[in-house]
Amino acid sequence: MHMITGSIVALATPFNPDGSVDYAGLRKLVDWHIAEGTDCIGVVGTTGESPTVSVEEHCEIIRVAVEQANKRVPIMAGCGANSTAEAINLAKFARGVGADCQLQVVPYYNKPTQEGQYQHFKAIAEATGDLPIVLYNVPGRSVADMQHDTVLRLTQVKGIVGIKEATGNIERAQWLIRDVPAGFAVYSGDDPTAVALMLCGGHGNVSVTANVAPRDMHELCVAAIAGDSKKAMAIQKRLMPVHKQLFCEANPIPLKWAMSRMGLCGETMRLPLTPMSRHLVPQVEAALRDAGLLK
């Protein structure tokens, strides 16, 4: 795989008012992101509400996104699971429909050891490594934390090509950038600190904010990767309130409200996620307006 760089949107999954997946809306979002300059589209991750879609829906979301993108931009298919066998099955499906790479999160809830994490990802790579694997470390969600030495072990496994580092810890990211082999991609998974990670040598940002500000995030990533801190920070300063307010409640609750407010998709989510608390509306709307995302 040619290394993906730039803004990778962690795409929200649109739902119809009755809770069914809005596949027509998904196609529109894919087209909009391509038109707005998004460099890669990531589907069925945390922001895509993967915990509440069925396996059949999970697969169909990947298939529809790949079909709609039609090779205009890469599709990063979320294939993670807390079961190694399920993660492999999802990856095999994604490979079969033409996804460009797979995102594999640290298994959640069952708290595997470092050796368990290594064996999990190694098994996935052995089964589906011809679909390039991007690791995803997000201990705030998964509880288990993939340590530096485990990442370095995994860089030696054929088929594993990068990591989404979502701790927000820039010192930790710098050690990764310093120690991983050439050609191994380090992506931010944290919008507030993504500029810093890229200025330190990171390759892009898997972004929640890109759902509402795709062109801004593309331009921010291009500038930061090129080392243009002045331009990158000018965009970052404008988007900082958006980064903050999109996490005033658990992601993607505020994001779904913001996307609905912007006319991008409905606010519908599946339980146990509920609509954003109404007292938060003014601050989220103000952030969008101040960033120029609302007229």
Steps between C-alpha positions, in 0.01 A plus 500: 500500500623849419514675837185697572573851623286795601148527635324170560142563606366268770166501322175509692240244393171667408179339625142549390247625759391139559857402589584315179825579319454783248701357212391777261624753756825308531556525127439876513752540782764307306447723195510816714826401666662429168386837365630674815848348478495230767800277433359170630165389638492280809174316560342302785733613776408654834355809333316272258321338796643157432392364840130529410493382138447133424771299324287507183461878519870541580590313183246684287626840617850403389372367167291810425784737592746313277252491213414868530862615531582297189875538561480880506638491855614208716255335739632401843261234625447467873533126566585493869338271753564360846497157335796420276287269284239771444767757412643259242157434349429872468841556341442219251173662400660843465777352288246325279304816421809707423581706810848651490602425859359387833496676836544257789433631850651355815243245623267664749329386821692170534829681584761286321860506618777641282572149377131446432487820297807395303356157424161654407645735239750242378217253438304761306806583292567135424140455384440831320831688480458552128246763611738744672438535873501826697510436875280715723596576858229681698526400866234752598252276315658157506650513854789281380795713391743384230845582631789638297696175492193308381453745213864457402462121500197534277680724251700189410188301408432494127182684408497740796577842351401767752337605825227740601639640825202643690639558847562870437843459663748681277809371681375148439432581135851641459654177630292306247602729214862469611506122535270349237665386175495713187176457310291431811231769535415674827161672497340713767163391629451814709395824330625741773859367481512389136690808379777434749527133404524583130753778555708240683498278191161327510323413178142616554198522725202268539256776577159549657502872416545414131136387501393865517813679371654273236670764291647674803635172635649407164678835477614478863651156440672603177658798675604309813652208308694751290631667816308824444417560865373854441229394255413183689459688827292774340245234403541317830426810706173548312401137546604456863152580639352247255747231612403571860123523461472184289605319818278687749320166522615160379590487130304490270210655695597868446625421150165356396329816627748719311457303178124526532527875562710531183258290295748218442298219659242439769576500872374144552717264701436158647468428869682516731602828331241774540465847342724775629385674816310809391683731740816434294346622173606867533868419559525247219319731260726791601809292427372411154405858429831644622686256275298617198317169465157657545379811326 
